[in-house]
């Protein structure tokens, strides 16, 4: 009982009323990473770090022994403290080092009915394909809980709190391929958009209650005018269609400052040489947006109906990586892909961050080897040794960059990465790559 009382007091102190007015900082670089090893990430010179926040793990339906109470909008909500302390341990050292932290808010199923009713959309029956559900915006309790959870987190990670600071809040994951990454069952685009717009609004309201300039983002994967071909129209949607419908729905109910977290993976996740992508021409009718045709996304966001107060929404590239293939040129091609992608992202002033996925290869990613580090055999993600891409990643925003990246020029076929341009061939069908 003593533990519960102490946690209760600590959490209330972190959730004191007041909106932190600190302006959004100017990042020193666009370089970011989904961090596994903090010391190594800081040695690599990151300016941005993405961390997953499992809201299912935080939820507590009835105030158990490891739960703390928060008052929000006249109601009491309970949150488990152990996951909060674990998140503190991730965020604090990064924030102390001046890294801008990005929280990816996920409704991960617990399979405990009382908790899942607070977090998971009722349309998610059984087990979601990857365990990630849509938020429970279909009930008043679910909407209230999501708003309160966002407010609690924003209070805990704003201002000068010892837990560190989170500036960016991504709502869900790859919502245009919702069946796999934001599961709410089979649903038409209009229903997906209506529920997602409500979730983003709840998070925005919660964040704004404690942070005047924290940013809230929608999440899209690389399919643009086409949808992920493994699903039908009630399982996936083109990213452009979802984005336009989302913007229209939000305007209908009262616009606010949402932004875009995009994942421009290559068209085939097992082929890192995205400059060969055939479904990503630099045209507005492109099937996908990858690093090969990033301007397509930025041009679309410049359309007046998508702007916020006369300016385009901000973009972070919050998840993308490059597979290291077998063979003598695997590491070279992976490193060259990062080098060219970095140069292309640098060209776009509307892009604030480039967050690489992954830090270390992971055994449960379908055979993909995306890491800056290899993993130990028979492990899930225990680091073994750095790849060549890590050297390029470390140098990309330093004076060592030109010499370090020179090897990539003949690989990608240009004399200067800064001036590389795609040479578009007629669009052709390609095998569908699994969305992330």
Residue, then its C-alpha position, 0 to 999 in steps of 0.5 A: x500500500x505504501x508503494x501505491x501511495x508514493x506513486x500516487x503522489x509522484x504522479x500527481x506532482x508530474x500532472x500539475x495544471x499548467x501549459x508549458x510555453x517553451x517554444x519548439x526547438x530548432x534541431x541541430x540536425x535531422x539525424x535520428x534513430x529508433x534507439x536500442x542502446x542509448x550510449x551508442x546512439x549518442x556516440x553516433x551523434x543523433x538529434x532525434x530518437x523515437x520510442x514506442x509507448x505501449x498505452x495498453x501496458x499503462x492502462x489500469x481499469x480499477x486502481x491496482x497496487x501498482x497504479x497511480x491516479x490522475x484527475x482529468x476533466x473531473x474524472x479519476x483515471x488509473x495508470x500503471x507506474x512500472x511502465x512509466x518508470x521504464x519510459x522515464x529510463x528511456x527518455x531522460x538520458x536522451x533528453x539530457x543530451x539534447x535529443x528531441x524525443x518522439x513518442x509513438x503512441x500504440x494501442x497494444x492489446x493486453x487481452x485483459x477485457x477491462x483494460x482493453x475496453x479502455x484502449x482498444x477499438x471495439x472493432x478489433x476482434x480477437x488478436x490483431x495481426x501484429x498486436x497493434x489495435x486502433x484506439x477505443x474512440x468508439x466509446x465515451x470511456x475510450x475517448x476520455x481515457x486516451x485524452x487523459x493518458x495523453x495529458x498525463x504523458x504530456x505533463x510528465x514529459x514537458x517543461x523541466x521535469x526530471x523524466x526528460x522531455x517528449x516533443x513529438x507525439x505520433x498517433x498509432x502506426x501506418x494507418x493507411x494499412x490499418x488491418x496490419x498496423x492499426x487494427x479495427x477490423x474490416x472498415x471502409x475508408x470513411x469509418x477508418x478516417x472518422x475514428x482516427x481523426x477522433x483519436x488524433x484530436x484526443x491526443x492533441x487535446x491532451x498534449x495541448x493541456x500541458x505543452x503549448x508547442x508539442x507536435x502531434x503527428x498522423x502516421x502513414x506508410x509508403x503506399x500513396x496512390x495505390x494501397x497495399x496489394x495484400x489487402x482489399x479496400x476494407x483492409x488498406x487504403x492509399x496514403x494520399x486518399x487517407x490523408x486527404x479524407x483525414x484533412x477534410x474530416x478534421x476541417x469539418x470538426x474544427x482544424x488544428x495543428x496536426x503534422x505528418x510522420x511518413x515512412x518512405x521505405x523502398x518499394x521492396x523492403x528486401x531491395x535497399x537500392x531505392x533509386x531503382x524503384x519503379x513504382x515511385x516516379x517523381x509524379x503526383x500519380x505515383x503508386x508509392x512515395x519512397x526516398x526516390x520521389x520524396x518531393x511528391x509528398x511535400x508538394x501535396x502537403x503544400x496544397x492550400x487545403x492541407x495547410x495550417x495557418x498558411x503554411x504546410x504541415x511539418x514532416x518527420x520521416x519517423x521510420x525507414x530502413x535499408x536491408x543488408x542483402x547477402x553477398x559481397x556488396x550487401x553492406x556497401x549497398x546498404x550504406x550507399x542507400x542511407x547516404x543517398x537517402x540522407x542527401x535527399x532528405x537534406x534537400x527538403x526544408x519541410x522535413x525535420x527529422x530522418x529516423x532510421x530503423x533499426x539500431x540492431x537487426x531484429x530476429x522477428x522482422x521477417x528476415x530483414x536485416x536493417x540494423x546499424x549493427x548485426x545481431x548475435x546468432x540465436x538472439x532476438x536483437x543482441x548487438x554483435x558488430x557494427x556495419x559499414x552503414x554505421x560509419x556513414x550514419x555517424x558522419x552524415x552531419x559532420x565535416x567528414x561526410x564528403x569523404x565518407x560518402x564518396x564511395x556511394x557515388x558510383x553505386x548510385x550513379x552520380x557525381x554528387x549526392x546533393x544533385x542526384x535526380x531520378x530518371x523516370x521510366x514508364x510506371x510498371x507493376x512491382x511485387x507488393x512489399x509488406x508494409x511496416 
